[in-house]
């Protein structure tokens, strides 16, 4: 890293170090955009996954989402952005789908706002009815 910083001309090909710093800069811009969003909103309510719960299956099995097969591993990708940005997020049940399987929602908040986020989740829980065991489980 020190050798690269001392170079008079930037290298023609990106180096691992330059790619790392570019990724960090993109991450910082993303975090800043989310923080600006939370300037005017207490929390973000969004899906936990691309689909509601599904019957147990072998990990890695493709699953239908809106009639199209999706990778099993991509279903929870909606939460990954907040792992990347380090914003607090929590998932909670919000009713059941037409097959009686749980529907999950995710609540996301400003950085360092875990206590506030838990309070918002507690208020929402009184509206959603909490967790109910799916039929047959």
PyMOL CGO cylinders between C-alpha atoms (Angstrom):
from pymol import cmd
from pymol.cgo import CYLINDER

trace = [
    CYLINDER, 0.00, 0.00, 0.00, 2.83, 2.40, 0.86, 0.3, 1, 1, 1, 1, 1, 1,
    CYLINDER, 2.83, 2.40, 0.86, 4.62, 1.60, -2.39, 0.3, 1, 1, 1, 1, 1, 1,
    CYLINDER, 4.62, 1.60, -2.39, 1.49, 2.32, -4.38, 0.3, 1, 1, 1, 1, 1, 1,
    CYLINDER, 1.49, 2.32, -4.38, 0.94, 5.63, -2.58, 0.3, 1, 1, 1, 1, 1, 1,
    CYLINDER, 0.94, 5.63, -2.58, 4.48, 6.73, -3.44, 0.3, 1, 1, 1, 1, 1, 1,
    CYLINDER, 4.48, 6.73, -3.44, 4.08, 6.05, -7.17, 0.3, 1, 1, 1, 1, 1, 1,
    CYLINDER, 4.08, 6.05, -7.17, 4.15, 9.27, -9.24, 0.3, 1, 1, 1, 1, 1, 1,
    CYLINDER, 4.15, 9.27, -9.24, 1.64, 7.94, -11.82, 0.3, 1, 1, 1, 1, 1, 1,
    CYLINDER, 1.64, 7.94, -11.82, -1.38, 5.81, -11.04, 0.3, 1, 1, 1, 1, 1, 1,
    CYLINDER, -1.38, 5.81, -11.04, -0.96, 2.25, -12.26, 0.3, 1, 1, 1, 1, 1, 1,
    CYLINDER, -0.96, 2.25, -12.26, -2.62, 1.41, -15.59, 0.3, 1, 1, 1, 1, 1, 1,
    CYLINDER, -2.62, 1.41, -15.59, -4.40, -1.61, -14.13, 0.3, 1, 1, 1, 1, 1, 1,
    CYLINDER, -4.40, -1.61, -14.13, -6.27, -1.38, -10.84, 0.3, 1, 1, 1, 1, 1, 1,
    CYLINDER, -6.27, -1.38, -10.84, -4.38, -3.05, -8.04, 0.3, 1, 1, 1, 1, 1, 1,
    CYLINDER, -4.38, -3.05, -8.04, -5.99, -4.96, -5.17, 0.3, 1, 1, 1, 1, 1, 1,
    CYLINDER, -5.99, -4.96, -5.17, -5.31, -1.99, -2.91, 0.3, 1, 1, 1, 1, 1, 1,
    CYLINDER, -5.31, -1.99, -2.91, -6.85, 0.55, -5.28, 0.3, 1, 1, 1, 1, 1, 1,
    CYLINDER, -6.85, 0.55, -5.28, -9.91, -1.68, -5.75, 0.3, 1, 1, 1, 1, 1, 1,
    CYLINDER, -9.91, -1.68, -5.75, -10.21, -2.00, -1.96, 0.3, 1, 1, 1, 1, 1, 1,
    CYLINDER, -10.21, -2.00, -1.96, -10.18, 1.77, -1.47, 0.3, 1, 1, 1, 1, 1, 1,
    CYLINDER, -10.18, 1.77, -1.47, -12.67, 2.24, -4.32, 0.3, 1, 1, 1, 1, 1, 1,
    CYLINDER, -12.67, 2.24, -4.32, -15.01, -0.29, -2.65, 0.3, 1, 1, 1, 1, 1, 1,
    CYLINDER, -15.01, -0.29, -2.65, -14.67, 1.52, 0.68, 0.3, 1, 1, 1, 1, 1, 1,
    CYLINDER, -14.67, 1.52, 0.68, -15.51, 4.83, -1.01, 0.3, 1, 1, 1, 1, 1, 1,
    CYLINDER, -15.51, 4.83, -1.01, -18.64, 3.29, -2.61, 0.3, 1, 1, 1, 1, 1, 1,
    CYLINDER, -18.64, 3.29, -2.61, -19.64, 1.88, 0.78, 0.3, 1, 1, 1, 1, 1, 1,
    CYLINDER, -19.64, 1.88, 0.78, -19.19, 5.30, 2.42, 0.3, 1, 1, 1, 1, 1, 1,
    CYLINDER, -19.19, 5.30, 2.42, -21.39, 6.94, -0.24, 0.3, 1, 1, 1, 1, 1, 1,
    CYLINDER, -21.39, 6.94, -0.24, -24.06, 4.29, 0.36, 0.3, 1, 1, 1, 1, 1, 1,
    CYLINDER, -24.06, 4.29, 0.36, -23.94, 4.83, 4.13, 0.3, 1, 1, 1, 1, 1, 1,
    CYLINDER, -23.94, 4.83, 4.13, -24.24, 8.59, 3.65, 0.3, 1, 1, 1, 1, 1, 1,
    CYLINDER, -24.24, 8.59, 3.65, -27.26, 8.15, 1.36, 0.3, 1, 1, 1, 1, 1, 1,
    CYLINDER, -27.26, 8.15, 1.36, -28.99, 5.96, 3.96, 0.3, 1, 1, 1, 1, 1, 1,
    CYLINDER, -28.99, 5.96, 3.96, -28.20, 8.44, 6.73, 0.3, 1, 1, 1, 1, 1, 1,
    CYLINDER, -28.20, 8.44, 6.73, -29.75, 11.22, 4.65, 0.3, 1, 1, 1, 1, 1, 1,
    CYLINDER, -29.75, 11.22, 4.65, -32.83, 9.04, 4.16, 0.3, 1, 1, 1, 1, 1, 1,
    CYLINDER, -32.83, 9.04, 4.16, -33.12, 8.60, 7.94, 0.3, 1, 1, 1, 1, 1, 1,
    CYLINDER, -33.12, 8.60, 7.94, -32.95, 12.39, 8.42, 0.3, 1, 1, 1, 1, 1, 1,
    CYLINDER, -32.95, 12.39, 8.42, -36.62, 12.47, 7.39, 0.3, 1, 1, 1, 1, 1, 1,
    CYLINDER, -36.62, 12.47, 7.39, -37.79, 8.96, 8.38, 0.3, 1, 1, 1, 1, 1, 1,
    CYLINDER, -37.79, 8.96, 8.38, -37.70, 7.17, 11.72, 0.3, 1, 1, 1, 1, 1, 1,
    CYLINDER, -37.70, 7.17, 11.72, -37.35, 3.74, 10.14, 0.3, 1, 1, 1, 1, 1, 1,
    CYLINDER, -37.35, 3.74, 10.14, -37.65, 1.81, 6.91, 0.3, 1, 1, 1, 1, 1, 1,
    CYLINDER, -37.65, 1.81, 6.91, -40.16, -1.03, 6.70, 0.3, 1, 1, 1, 1, 1, 1,
    CYLINDER, -40.16, -1.03, 6.70, -39.31, -3.53, 3.96, 0.3, 1, 1, 1, 1, 1, 1,
    CYLINDER, -39.31, -3.53, 3.96, -39.52, -7.24, 3.12, 0.3, 1, 1, 1, 1, 1, 1,
    CYLINDER, -39.52, -7.24, 3.12, -37.14, -9.66, 4.79, 0.3, 1, 1, 1, 1, 1, 1,
    CYLINDER, -37.14, -9.66, 4.79, -36.84, -11.75, 1.64, 0.3, 1, 1, 1, 1, 1, 1,
    CYLINDER, -36.84, -11.75, 1.64, -38.05, -12.04, -1.95, 0.3, 1, 1, 1, 1, 1, 1,
    CYLINDER, -38.05, -12.04, -1.95, -40.87, -14.31, -0.85, 0.3, 1, 1, 1, 1, 1, 1,
    CYLINDER, -40.87, -14.31, -0.85, -42.85, -15.33, 2.17, 0.3, 1, 1, 1, 1, 1, 1,
    CYLINDER, -42.85, -15.33, 2.17, -41.76, -18.41, 4.10, 0.3, 1, 1, 1, 1, 1, 1,
    CYLINDER, -41.76, -18.41, 4.10, -41.61, -21.63, 2.11, 0.3, 1, 1, 1, 1, 1, 1,
    CYLINDER, -41.61, -21.63, 2.11, -41.76, -25.29, 3.12, 0.3, 1, 1, 1, 1, 1, 1,
    CYLINDER, -41.76, -25.29, 3.12, -38.44, -26.73, 4.25, 0.3, 1, 1, 1, 1, 1, 1,
    CYLINDER, -38.44, -26.73, 4.25, -36.25, -27.87, 1.38, 0.3, 1, 1, 1, 1, 1, 1,
    CYLINDER, -36.25, -27.87, 1.38, -32.65, -28.78, 0.73, 0.3, 1, 1, 1, 1, 1, 1,
    CYLINDER, -32.65, -28.78, 0.73, -30.44, -25.64, 0.98, 0.3, 1, 1, 1, 1, 1, 1,
    CYLINDER, -30.44, -25.64, 0.98, -29.49, -24.49, -2.48, 0.3, 1, 1, 1, 1, 1, 1,
    CYLINDER, -29.49, -24.49, -2.48, -32.73, -25.67, -4.11, 0.3, 1, 1, 1, 1, 1, 1,
    CYLINDER, -32.73, -25.67, -4.11, -34.16, -23.11, -6.54, 0.3, 1, 1, 1, 1, 1, 1,
    CYLINDER, -34.16, -23.11, -6.54, -37.41, -21.54, -5.35, 0.3, 1, 1, 1, 1, 1, 1,
    CYLINDER, -37.41, -21.54, -5.35, -40.27, -19.93, -7.26, 0.3, 1, 1, 1, 1, 1, 1,
    CYLINDER, -40.27, -19.93, -7.26, -40.70, -16.18, -6.79, 0.3, 1, 1, 1, 1, 1, 1,
    CYLINDER, -40.70, -16.18, -6.79, -43.45, -14.59, -8.86, 0.3, 1, 1, 1, 1, 1, 1,
    CYLINDER, -43.45, -14.59, -8.86, -43.42, -17.61, -11.17, 0.3, 1, 1, 1, 1, 1, 1,
    CYLINDER, -43.42, -17.61, -11.17, -39.67, -17.44, -11.81, 0.3, 1, 1, 1, 1, 1, 1,
    CYLINDER, -39.67, -17.44, -11.81, -36.99, -19.65, -10.28, 0.3, 1, 1, 1, 1, 1, 1,
    CYLINDER, -36.99, -19.65, -10.28, -34.62, -17.77, -7.99, 0.3, 1, 1, 1, 1, 1, 1,
    CYLINDER, -34.62, -17.77, -7.99, -31.50, -18.92, -6.21, 0.3, 1, 1, 1, 1, 1, 1,
    CYLINDER, -31.50, -18.92, -6.21, -32.14, -20.12, -2.68, 0.3, 1, 1, 1, 1, 1, 1,
    CYLINDER, -32.14, -20.12, -2.68, -29.12, -18.10, -1.56, 0.3, 1, 1, 1, 1, 1, 1,
    CYLINDER, -29.12, -18.10, -1.56, -30.46, -14.84, -2.99, 0.3, 1, 1, 1, 1, 1, 1,
    CYLINDER, -30.46, -14.84, -2.99, -33.79, -14.87, -1.15, 0.3, 1, 1, 1, 1, 1, 1,
    CYLINDER, -33.79, -14.87, -1.15, -32.48, -13.03, 1.95, 0.3, 1, 1, 1, 1, 1, 1,
    CYLINDER, -32.48, -13.03, 1.95, -30.47, -10.51, -0.11, 0.3, 1, 1, 1, 1, 1, 1,
    CYLINDER, -30.47, -10.51, -0.11, -32.73, -7.64, 0.98, 0.3, 1, 1, 1, 1, 1, 1,
    CYLINDER, -32.73, -7.64, 0.98, -31.04, -7.70, 4.38, 0.3, 1, 1, 1, 1, 1, 1,
    CYLINDER, -31.04, -7.70, 4.38, -27.50, -7.82, 3.00, 0.3, 1, 1, 1, 1, 1, 1,
    CYLINDER, -27.50, -7.82, 3.00, -27.43, -4.14, 2.12, 0.3, 1, 1, 1, 1, 1, 1,
    CYLINDER, -27.43, -4.14, 2.12, -27.87, -3.28, 5.77, 0.3, 1, 1, 1, 1, 1, 1,
    CYLINDER, -27.87, -3.28, 5.77, -25.13, -5.68, 6.84, 0.3, 1, 1, 1, 1, 1, 1,
    CYLINDER, -25.13, -5.68, 6.84, -22.95, -3.87, 4.31, 0.3, 1, 1, 1, 1, 1, 1,
    CYLINDER, -22.95, -3.87, 4.31, -23.88, -0.42, 5.61, 0.3, 1, 1, 1, 1, 1, 1,
    CYLINDER, -23.88, -0.42, 5.61, -24.00, -1.51, 9.29, 0.3, 1, 1, 1, 1, 1, 1,
    CYLINDER, -24.00, -1.51, 9.29, -27.46, -0.05, 9.86, 0.3, 1, 1, 1, 1, 1, 1,
    CYLINDER, -27.46, -0.05, 9.86, -29.43, -1.83, 12.58, 0.3, 1, 1, 1, 1, 1, 1,
    CYLINDER, -29.43, -1.83, 12.58, -32.22, -4.04, 11.27, 0.3, 1, 1, 1, 1, 1, 1,
    CYLINDER, -32.22, -4.04, 11.27, -34.58, -6.54, 12.80, 0.3, 1, 1, 1, 1, 1, 1,
    CYLINDER, -34.58, -6.54, 12.80, -37.03, -9.00, 11.32, 0.3, 1, 1, 1, 1, 1, 1,
    CYLINDER, -37.03, -9.00, 11.32, -40.43, -9.81, 12.75, 0.3, 1, 1, 1, 1, 1, 1,
    CYLINDER, -40.43, -9.81, 12.75, -43.53, -11.81, 11.73, 0.3, 1, 1, 1, 1, 1, 1,
    CYLINDER, -43.53, -11.81, 11.73, -46.39, -9.94, 10.13, 0.3, 1, 1, 1, 1, 1, 1,
    CYLINDER, -46.39, -9.94, 10.13, -49.21, -12.38, 9.54, 0.3, 1, 1, 1, 1, 1, 1,
    CYLINDER, -49.21, -12.38, 9.54, -49.39, -15.37, 7.24, 0.3, 1, 1, 1, 1, 1, 1,
    CYLINDER, -49.39, -15.37, 7.24, -49.69, -15.94, 3.51, 0.3, 1, 1, 1, 1, 1, 1,
    CYLINDER, -49.69, -15.94, 3.51, -52.58, -17.82, 1.87, 0.3, 1, 1, 1, 1, 1, 1,
    CYLINDER, -52.58, -17.82, 1.87, -50.84, -21.14, 2.66, 0.3, 1, 1, 1, 1, 1, 1,
    CYLINDER, -50.84, -21.14, 2.66, -50.59, -20.25, 6.35, 0.3, 1, 1, 1, 1, 1, 1,
    CYLINDER, -50.59, -20.25, 6.35, -46.82, -19.66, 6.21, 0.3, 1, 1, 1, 1, 1, 1,
    CYLINDER, -46.82, -19.66, 6.21, -45.32, -16.64, 8.00, 0.3, 1, 1, 1, 1, 1, 1,
    CYLINDER, -45.32, -16.64, 8.00, -44.78, -13.32, 6.28, 0.3, 1, 1, 1, 1, 1, 1,
    CYLINDER, -44.78, -13.32, 6.28, -41.72, -11.49, 7.56, 0.3, 1, 1, 1, 1, 1, 1,
    CYLINDER, -41.72, -11.49, 7.56, -41.00, -7.80, 7.59, 0.3, 1, 1, 1, 1, 1, 1,
    CYLINDER, -41.00, -7.80, 7.59, -37.75, -6.02, 8.26, 0.3, 1, 1, 1, 1, 1, 1,
    CYLINDER, -37.75, -6.02, 8.26, -37.39, -2.76, 10.15, 0.3, 1, 1, 1, 1, 1, 1,
    CYLINDER, -37.39, -2.76, 10.15, -34.22, -0.72, 9.56, 0.3, 1, 1, 1, 1, 1, 1,
    CYLINDER, -34.22, -0.72, 9.56, -33.05, 2.36, 11.40, 0.3, 1, 1, 1, 1, 1, 1,
    CYLINDER, -33.05, 2.36, 11.40, -30.40, 5.03, 11.57, 0.3, 1, 1, 1, 1, 1, 1,
    CYLINDER, -30.40, 5.03, 11.57, -26.97, 3.92, 12.75, 0.3, 1, 1, 1, 1, 1, 1,
    CYLINDER, -26.97, 3.92, 12.75, -26.75, 3.58, 16.53, 0.3, 1, 1, 1, 1, 1, 1,
    CYLINDER, -26.75, 3.58, 16.53, -30.54, 3.71, 16.93, 0.3, 1, 1, 1, 1, 1, 1,
    CYLINDER, -30.54, 3.71, 16.93, -31.14, 0.17, 18.16, 0.3, 1, 1, 1, 1, 1, 1,
    CYLINDER, -31.14, 0.17, 18.16, -33.21, 1.21, 21.20, 0.3, 1, 1, 1, 1, 1, 1,
    CYLINDER, -33.21, 1.21, 21.20, -35.49, 3.41, 19.09, 0.3, 1, 1, 1, 1, 1, 1,
    CYLINDER, -35.49, 3.41, 19.09, -35.82, 0.63, 16.50, 0.3, 1, 1, 1, 1, 1, 1,
    CYLINDER, -35.82, 0.63, 16.50, -36.86, -1.86, 19.18, 0.3, 1, 1, 1, 1, 1, 1,
    CYLINDER, -36.86, -1.86, 19.18, -39.48, 0.60, 20.42, 0.3, 1, 1, 1, 1, 1, 1,
    CYLINDER, -39.48, 0.60, 20.42, -40.91, 1.01, 16.92, 0.3, 1, 1, 1, 1, 1, 1,
    CYLINDER, -40.91, 1.01, 16.92, -40.95, -2.78, 16.49, 0.3, 1, 1, 1, 1, 1, 1,
    CYLINDER, -40.95, -2.78, 16.49, -42.82, -3.19, 19.79, 0.3, 1, 1, 1, 1, 1, 1,
    CYLINDER, -42.82, -3.19, 19.79, -45.45, -0.70, 18.63, 0.3, 1, 1, 1, 1, 1, 1,
    CYLINDER, -45.45, -0.70, 18.63, -45.84, -2.52, 15.29, 0.3, 1, 1, 1, 1, 1, 1,
    CYLINDER, -45.84, -2.52, 15.29, -46.04, -5.93, 17.00, 0.3, 1, 1, 1, 1, 1, 1,
    CYLINDER, -46.04, -5.93, 17.00, -49.28, -4.92, 18.68, 0.3, 1, 1, 1, 1, 1, 1,
    CYLINDER, -49.28, -4.92, 18.68, -50.76, -4.38, 15.19, 0.3, 1, 1, 1, 1, 1, 1,
    CYLINDER, -50.76, -4.38, 15.19, -49.46, -7.53, 13.49, 0.3, 1, 1, 1, 1, 1, 1,
    CYLINDER, -49.46, -7.53, 13.49, -50.52, -10.14, 16.04, 0.3, 1, 1, 1, 1, 1, 1,
    CYLINDER, -50.52, -10.14, 16.04, -47.03, -11.56, 16.53, 0.3, 1, 1, 1, 1, 1, 1,
    CYLINDER, -47.03, -11.56, 16.53, -45.87, -15.03, 15.57, 0.3, 1, 1, 1, 1, 1, 1,
    CYLINDER, -45.87, -15.03, 15.57, -48.37, -17.82, 14.92, 0.3, 1, 1, 1, 1, 1, 1,
    CYLINDER, -48.37, -17.82, 14.92, -47.18, -21.37, 14.28, 0.3, 1, 1, 1, 1, 1, 1,
    CYLINDER, -47.18, -21.37, 14.28, -47.93, -22.43, 10.67, 0.3, 1, 1, 1, 1, 1, 1,
    CYLINDER, -47.93, -22.43, 10.67, -50.39, -25.28, 10.25, 0.3, 1, 1, 1, 1, 1, 1,
    CYLINDER, -50.39, -25.28, 10.25, -48.72, -28.70, 10.32, 0.3, 1, 1, 1, 1, 1, 1,
    CYLINDER, -48.72, -28.70, 10.32, -45.51, -27.49, 12.03, 0.3, 1, 1, 1, 1, 1, 1,
]
cmd.load_cgo(trace, "trace")
